[in-house]
Amino acid sequence: MAHAQDAEYANEPLEFQSAEGRNNILGFWIFIGAEFALFSTLFATYFVLVNRTAGGVTAEHLFDLPLVLIMTFLLLTSSFTCGLAIHAMRAGKVKQLITWMILTLILGLGFVGFEIYEFWHYAHEGATLSTSAFWSAFFVLLGTHGLHVSIGIGWITLLLIQVKRRGLTPRTTSKVFIASLYWHFLDVIWIFIFTGVYLMGLGGL
């Protein structure tokens, strides 16, 4: 019965051709829904506490728009290269898949590096988790996103090792596709952070 069902998907991309792959992808969409709930809670907390600076340093004085634009460029470009990797995967081009994904990882590492520098700079200027409710909400929101990006980097690295060893199979392609969904999800969250945290913090909106 399972083989008959799989035959219906013979013309679909490889990651959808097995019941396991389709179920894993569906399950991951449900997981992303839970992740949206998590970040929605963090955003709600941030906006409630955005003006509670305890008379200390404010976002307007510390936020560095050029730095944030560089971080945004790196992460959004990594989403583009990730998309190219999936396109290569569906064309059966393993080397191109790995090349584009490695570039995605490099861009992601650059983003994480700049975020670490940003946090260090803010702490040097007197803005830490304990400075005020606003900065606590800021660091928790941005730190949670940065942690997710770091997990994504490690996850994709392990998947590339699998693809290198096993080639493109329904199982490996579904895993890579799921990782790409995760990566695009983080980019969407960053757009909300860029708009709701940085631009509003700088008085741009």
C-alpha positions in Angstrom: 0.0 0.0 0.0 2.8 2.4 0.9 4.6 1.7 -2.4 1.4 2.4 -4.3 1.0 5.7 -2.5 4.7 6.6 -3.1 4.2 5.9 -6.8 1.7 8.7 -6.9 4.6 11.1 -6.0 7.0 9.7 -8.5 7.1 13.0 -10.5 7.5 15.1 -7.3 10.9 16.3 -6.1 12.9 13.5 -4.5 12.2 14.8 -0.9 8.5 14.2 -1.4 8.7 10.8 -3.0 8.7 8.7 0.2 6.0 8.7 2.9 8.7 9.2 5.5 9.9 12.4 3.7 6.4 13.8 3.3 5.5 13.1 7.0 8.8 14.6 8.2 8.2 17.8 6.2 4.6 18.1 7.5 5.8 17.5 11.0 8.4 20.2 10.6 5.8 22.7 9.4 4.0 22.0 12.7 7.3 22.6 14.6 7.7 25.9 12.8 4.2 26.9 14.0 5.4 26.3 17.6 8.5 28.4 16.8 6.4 31.2 15.6 4.5 31.0 18.9 7.8 31.2 20.8 9.0 34.3 18.9 5.6 35.9 19.1 5.9 35.7 22.9 9.4 37.2 22.8 8.3 40.0 20.5 5.2 40.7 22.7 7.5 40.9 25.8 9.9 43.2 24.0 7.2 45.6 23.0 5.7 45.7 26.5 9.1 46.5 27.9 10.5 48.7 25.1 10.2 52.0 27.1 11.4 50.6 30.4 15.0 51.6 30.3 15.2 52.6 34.0 16.7 55.9 33.0 19.7 54.3 31.6 21.2 54.0 28.1 18.6 53.7 25.3 18.4 51.9 22.0 18.5 55.2 20.1 21.9 56.0 21.5 23.5 52.5 20.9 21.9 51.0 17.9 24.3 51.1 14.9 22.3 51.0 11.7 25.3 50.3 9.3 26.2 47.3 11.4 22.6 46.0 11.4 22.4 46.5 7.7 25.5 44.4 7.2 24.0 41.7 9.4 20.7 41.9 7.4 22.6 41.7 4.1 24.5 38.6 5.3 21.4 36.7 6.5 19.1 37.6 3.6 21.9 36.7 1.1 22.3 33.4 2.9 18.6 32.7 2.3 19.2 33.3 -1.4 22.1 30.9 -1.5 20.2 28.3 0.5 17.4 28.5 -2.2 20.0 28.0 -4.9 21.2 24.9 -3.0 17.8 23.4 -3.0 17.5 24.2 -6.7 20.8 22.3 -7.3 19.6 19.4 -5.1 16.4 19.0 -7.2 18.6 19.0 -10.3 20.7 16.2 -8.8 23.8 18.3 -8.7 25.5 17.3 -5.4 28.6 19.4 -5.8 26.6 22.5 -6.5 24.3 21.7 -3.5 27.3 21.4 -1.2 28.9 24.6 -2.6 25.9 26.7 -2.2 25.2 25.4 1.3 28.8 26.0 2.4 28.4 29.6 1.2 25.2 29.7 3.2 27.1 28.6 6.3 29.8 31.1 5.7 27.3 33.9 5.5 25.5 32.6 8.6 28.8 32.5 10.5 29.5 36.1 9.5 26.1 37.1 10.8 26.7 35.3 14.2 30.1 36.9 14.4 28.7 40.4 13.9 26.0 39.7 16.5 28.5 38.6 19.1 30.5 41.8 18.4 27.3 43.8 18.7 26.4 42.3 22.1 30.0 42.8 23.3 29.9 46.5 22.1 26.6 47.1 23.9 27.9 45.5 27.1 31.0 47.7 26.9 28.7 50.7 26.7 26.8 49.6 29.8 23.9 47.8 28.3 23.6 44.2 29.7 20.8 41.8 30.7 20.7 43.4 34.1 20.7 47.1 33.0 17.0 47.4 32.5 13.8 45.5 31.5 14.2 46.8 28.0 17.8 45.5 27.5 16.8 42.1 29.1 14.0 41.7 26.6 16.3 42.8 23.8 19.1 40.4 24.6 16.7 37.5 25.1 14.9 38.1 21.8 18.1 38.6 19.8 20.0 35.9 21.7 17.3 33.4 21.0 17.4 34.1 17.3 21.2 34.0 17.2 21.1 30.7 19.1 18.7 29.3 16.4 21.1 30.5 13.7 24.0 28.8 15.4 22.0 25.5 15.7 21.1 25.8 12.0 24.8 26.1 11.1 25.7 23.0 13.0 22.7 21.1 11.7 23.4 21.9 8.0 27.0 21.0 8.5 26.1 17.5 9.7 23.6 17.1 6.8 26.3 18.0 4.2 28.5 15.3 5.6 25.6 12.9 5.2 25.0 14.0 1.6 28.7 13.7 0.8 28.7 10.1 2.1 25.3 8.8 1.0 24.4 11.0 -2.0 20.9 12.3 -2.8 18.3 9.9 -1.5 14.7 10.5 -0.5 15.9 10.5 3.1 18.9 12.9 2.7 17.0 15.3 0.4 14.0 15.5 2.8 16.5 16.4 5.6 18.2 19.1 3.6 14.8 20.5 2.5 13.6 20.7 6.1 16.9 22.4 7.1 16.3 25.0 4.3 12.8 25.6 5.7 14.3 26.3 9.1 16.9 28.6 7.6 14.3 30.6 5.7 12.1 30.8 8.8 15.0 32.4 10.7 15.4 35.0 7.9 11.7 35.9 8.2 12.1 36.3 12.0 15.1 38.6 11.3 13.0 40.8 9.0 10.6 41.3 11.9 13.5 42.0 14.3 15.1 44.5 11.8 11.8 46.4 11.4 10.3 46.1 14.9 13.4 46.4 17.0 16.1 48.3 15.1 14.2 50.7 12.9 11.6 51.5 15.6 14.4 51.8 18.1 16.2 54.3 15.9 13.0 56.3 15.4 12.8 55.2 11.7 9.2 54.1 12.0 
